[in-house]
Amino acid sequence: MSILETCQLLGLSRWTIWRAIRVNELTAIKVGRRTILKRANLDKLFEQSQPLVTNKIKSASVQISIDDCYTLS
């Protein structure tokens, strides 16, 4: 797949794809002037990924002091 096709598939920008290639999160090969990514490598990326776990903080348990906030005055 080309970089553009990968962007459309993943919903990411070209710069994000290039950064992932640079840090070896995605494997790409050069064919002439084109950069190609194997669809199988993209599928493996999704198989290996772990779901993100977010910690939800209950608003009742956290109290914010007015001194910790910004004001316009």
C-alpha positions in Angstrom: 0.0 0.0 0.0 1.2 3.5 -0.6 1.5 6.1 2.1 -1.7 7.8 0.9 -3.6 4.5 1.0 -2.3 3.8 4.5 -3.4 7.3 5.6 -6.9 6.6 4.3 -7.1 3.2 5.8 -5.9 4.2 9.3 -7.3 7.7 9.3 -3.9 9.3 10.1 -1.9 12.0 8.5 1.1 11.5 6.2 3.4 12.9 8.9 2.1 10.4 11.5 2.7 7.5 9.1 6.3 8.8 8.4 7.0 9.1 12.1 5.8 5.6 12.7 8.1 4.4 9.9 11.0 6.4 11.3 10.7 4.8 14.8 10.1 1.3 13.3 6.5 1.0 14.4 5.7 0.4 10.7 7.8 -1.4 8.2 8.1 0.1 4.8 10.2 -0.5 1.7 11.3 1.8 -1.1 10.5 0.9 -4.7 12.2 3.5 -6.8 10.8 6.8 -5.5 7.7 5.2 -3.9 7.4 4.0 -0.3 5.3 0.9 0.1 3.8 -0.7 3.2 2.6 -4.3 3.3 -1.0 -4.8 4.3 0.0 -7.9 6.3 2.3 -5.7 8.5 -0.6 -3.3 9.2 -2.8 -6.2 10.1 -0.2 -7.5 12.5 0.1 -4.1 14.1 -3.6 -4.3 15.0 -3.3 -7.8 16.3 -0.4 -6.9 18.6 -1.9 -3.7 19.9 -3.4 -3.6 23.4 -6.6 -1.6 24.1 -6.0 1.7 25.8 -7.2 1.7 29.4 -8.2 5.1 30.7 -8.6 6.0 34.4 -11.7 7.9 35.0 -11.5 10.2 38.0 -14.7 10.7 39.7 -15.4 14.4 40.2 -16.6 13.8 43.8 -13.3 12.4 44.9 -11.2 15.2 43.5 -11.4 18.7 45.0 -9.7 21.6 43.2 -8.7 24.7 45.1 -9.3 28.1 43.5 -5.6 28.8 44.0 -4.9 26.0 41.5 -7.0 27.6 38.7 -6.3 30.5 36.3 -8.5 33.5 36.2 -8.9 36.4 33.8 -8.3 39.0 36.5 
